[in-house]
Amino acid sequence: ITASNMACGYGSLLRYKTCSSLPTMTGEWSLAIDDCMKFLTGSTSSANQFADFGQCKNLKGRNTAQWTSLIKDFAARQRAVFEKELGWVFWTWKVDKVASKDISAPLWSYSMAVEAGYFPDNLNTEDDVTKACDHPVDMTKVVLPPPTD
């Protein structure tokens, strides 16, 4: 939920950059809220620029309708912000065969995210995504399981 709200908050930063210097395009963004993708952090611990916010051990528990709805909302809110500027480029179209077996691969691979239902099959036929940040996250529809140890 915080990630969805933060995604909308980036809009003012991008608008400022666009208005103060050059039009802004967002590149290499994903649907991940942490660094659970096995090969993302590099080959050494010093190459790690991300942090595990405690969610990596809970990835299998995220395979629910509620999590799918939250990730879909997070995707729409990020796109809402990016499409009001010059546009966006997702992290990658497709991950390799080894990485595609990682449980978090749909958060980094656009084609897998479409298959998971996080993005529509055809972006040109959806409702105006730029309005996704016009409403708060509906907490009455969000039921998350308790964290597991």
Summary of the structure (lengths in Angstrom):
residues: 149
radius of gyration: 15.9
end to end distance: 20.9
largest distance: 47.3
contacts: 368
relative contact order: 0.20
helix: 49%
strand: 7%
